Amino acid sequence: MRSIWNGAISFGLVSIPIKLVNATESHAISFRQIHTEDNGRIRYRKVCELEEREVAQAEIGKAYEDADGTIIPITDEDLSHLPIPTARTIEIVAFVPADRIDPLQMGAAYYLAASGAPAAKPYTLLREALKRSNKVAIAKYALRGRERLGMLRVVGDAIAMHGLLWPDEVRAPEGLAPDVPVTIRDKELDLADALMDTLGEVDLEDLHDEYREALEEVIAAKASGEAPPEAPAPAAGGKVLDLMAALENSVRAARESRGAPPSGAQAEVRSLPPRRSAPKETGGKKSTSTARKTAAAKKTAPARKSTSKAAEGAKKTAASKRTETAASKRTAKNSESTAKKTSPKKTTSRRRTA
């Protein structure tokens, strides 16, 4: 890969010679401007306003236009002697956790390649230090005529740098949120969570530019003299009148697209565990679902107690019945034995009298 900038990383007193390489590339299809009557190319010519003639690239330089219209020429030699340490150096100024960086600040991405054998060890040292600390390095550097902010992190076995916007270049999102009061019910949140779970995660490697592919088909068809493919019917849309119905239909459609359940089945929604939320302005009132769960628990509790009492009563009744049965059996045995003892004595007395 061709380097676009040569310099060094300043890591304290350690200097690491590096080359800056673009980490990304664009696959977008570019178009030319043409004259629609004869397909002639439309070109922009660079013309000097004073001489009214076209000038070559070698004759073009840079200049700053003052407020009063004064032109102040700035040469590459002037830029190479800027009184800042970052003119040819990526100066690391801090190490911070990665989550401290707002994604809104992130811009172009570059790879930092070690320049020559002497850079191998300090380059590897910085890479391993970043790995072990689980932090990213914040740095300043100069590129294309201005000082910039960057973030260094480890990607594989290389060090990557993301250009960052300065904090004052990121606009605050004031006035963009809805300015009307909105109430979101727990059931709606449960459906939204169910839809998120159904859609699930995705491997970013599986994503591709479908627009570019369709555009390539159109170009190929026209190049071969064929009619371009027809556009698919637009997706059904419109104003959402019932948010709950829209969510339920979305969950059902997402599940059908993944093979289950059948189209006639209703979307099953399970209540998720309560989430932590910021203090509400309702004065500490419980949510509707929490109140329902509490009421159901209170109704169920007495029923459990009455059930346990009934079981105890049944056990006592069974025990008393067993005791009565045993007593009656003992009484019957005693009566039987008494009768046996009495009957022989009577017979003997009768024989003697005779």
Stockholm file with secondary structure:
# STOCKHOLM 1.0

chainA/1-354         MRSIWNGAISFGLVSIPIKLVNATESHAISFRQIHTEDNGRIRYRKVCELEEREVAQAEIGKAYEDADGTIIPITDEDLSHLPIPTARTIEIVAFVPADRIDPLQMGAAYYLAASGAPAAKPYTLLREALKRSNKVAIAKYALRGRERLGMLRVVGDAIAMHGLLWPDEVRAPEGLAPDVPVTIRDKELDLADALMDTLGEVDLEDLHDEYREALEEVIAAKASGEAPPEAPAPAAGGKVLDLMAALENSVRAARESRGAPPSGAQAEVRSLPPRRSAPKETGGKKSTSTARKTAAAKKTAPARKSTSKAAEGAKKTAASKRTETAASKRTAKNSESTAKKTSPKKTTSRRRTA
#=GR chainA/1-354 SS CCEEEEEEEEETTEEEEEEEEECCCCCCCCCCCEETTTTEECCCCCEETTTTEECCGGGCCEEEECTTSCEEEECHHHHHTCSSTTSSEEEEEEEEEGGGSCGGGEEEEEEEEECSGGGHHHHHHHHHHHHHHTEEEEEEEEETTEEEEEEEEEETTEEEEEEECCGGGSCCCTTCSCCSCCCCCHHHHHHHHHHHHHHCCCCGGGCCCHHHHHHHHHHHHHHTTCCCCCCCCCCCCCCCSCHHHHHHHHHHHHHHHTTCSCTTSCCCCCCCCCCCCCCCTTSSCCCHHHHHHHHHHHHHHHHHHHHHHHHHHHHHHHHHHHHHHHHHHHHHHHHHHHHHHHHHHHHHHHHHHC
#=GC SS_cons         CCEEEEEEEEETTEEEEEEEEECCCCCCCCCCCEETTTTEECCCCCEETTTTEECCGGGCCEEEECTTSCEEEECHHHHHTCSSTTSSEEEEEEEEEGGGSCGGGEEEEEEEEECSGGGHHHHHHHHHHHHHHTEEEEEEEEETTEEEEEEEEEETTEEEEEEECCGGGSCCCTTCSCCSCCCCCHHHHHHHHHHHHHHCCCCGGGCCCHHHHHHHHHHHHHHTTCCCCCCCCCCCCCCCSCHHHHHHHHHHHHHHHTTCSCTTSCCCCCCCCCCCCCCCTTSSCCCHHHHHHHHHHHHHHHHHHHHHHHHHHHHHHHHHHHHHHHHHHHHHHHHHHHHHHHHHHHHHHHHHHC
//
